[in-house]
Structure formats: C-alpha cells, structure tokens
Amino acid sequence: MSAVLLRVTRLDPLDGDPEPQPPDGEPGETVEAIGCGLATEPDDAQDLARQLVRLLEDPDERLKMGDRGRMAVIQAHTWGARAQELEHVCNAALAATRRTA
C-alpha cells in the first residue's frame, strides 16, 4: 500500500502541525507503530483533507500523537539513549573478546 503518513510532532504546547512523512521503510512504519501519525493514500486528496480535518477537530488526539512521538524520540534518539546503546555494544564486544582469549 502506498501512503503518506502525517507525522505530528510537538515540541511545545503550541506546536501540533501535521508534517507529511513517507511511509515506505522504517520511518513510516515507526511513526505508524508509535501512534504518532495517520496514513492516507498519496493520490487521494479527499482522504488527505479528511485526515487533516480529523487532526484539526481533535486537538487532544493531535497533542497525544505529538507526545507519543516526542517520547519515542527521547527514549531512542537522545545523547543519553545513544550513549547507553553504545555502552551495551562495547560491553558485548569486550565480553566476546574475553571469551576468545
């Protein structure tokens, strides 16, 4: 299925604008799995309009989508999260080296 995701991001209470995000591959799948976006067919202007109206008419859900996206980014893509991931990789490599020595 070809689609365009509307990714909602919110960095402050005033930001909640939908941003088109291609769904093919990891970014689109991630946005949809997290629940911080909506999907619409790229050639269906009426569906896109319906989804935009849905976001405009439901500010609570729009903000929840933004919060879910923000939390997912904080959990996986901050310096702290990346440092922890690197620490796990280094510890695994060190442990593997010790087993072969």
ChimeraX attribute file (.defattr): number of C-alpha atoms within 10 A of each C-alpha:
attribute: neighborCount
match mode: 1-to-1
recipient: residues
	/A:1	7
	/A:2	12
	/A:3	17
	/A:4	22
	/A:5	27
	/A:6	25
	/A:7	27
	/A:8	27
	/A:9	22
	/A:10	20
	/A:11	11
	/A:12	10
	/A:13	9
	/A:14	8
	/A:15	13
	/A:16	21
	/A:17	17
	/A:18	21
	/A:19	13
	/A:20	16
	/A:21	18
	/A:22	19
	/A:23	22
	/A:24	13
	/A:25	8
	/A:26	10
	/A:27	14
	/A:28	21
	/A:29	14
	/A:30	15
	/A:31	24
	/A:32	17
	/A:33	10
	/A:34	14
	/A:35	17
	/A:36	25
	/A:37	27
	/A:38	24
	/A:39	21
	/A:40	22
	/A:41	14
	/A:42	14
	/A:43	11
	/A:44	11
	/A:45	11
	/A:46	11
	/A:47	14
	/A:48	19
	/A:49	12
	/A:50	12
	/A:51	19
	/A:52	16
	/A:53	11
	/A:54	14
	/A:55	22
	/A:56	15
	/A:57	11
	/A:58	10
	/A:59	12
	/A:60	11
	/A:61	14
	/A:62	24
	/A:63	22
	/A:64	17
	/A:65	24
	/A:66	26
	/A:67	21
	/A:68	20
	/A:69	23
	/A:70	16
	/A:71	13
	/A:72	16
	/A:73	12
	/A:74	13
	/A:75	13
	/A:76	13
	/A:77	12
	/A:78	12
	/A:79	11
	/A:80	12
	/A:81	14
	/A:82	13
	/A:83	12
	/A:84	13
	/A:85	13
	/A:86	12
	/A:87	12
	/A:88	12
	/A:89	12
	/A:90	12
	/A:91	12
	/A:92	12
	/A:93	12
	/A:94	11
	/A:95	11
	/A:96	11
	/A:97	10
	/A:98	9
	/A:99	8
	/A:100	6
	/A:101	5
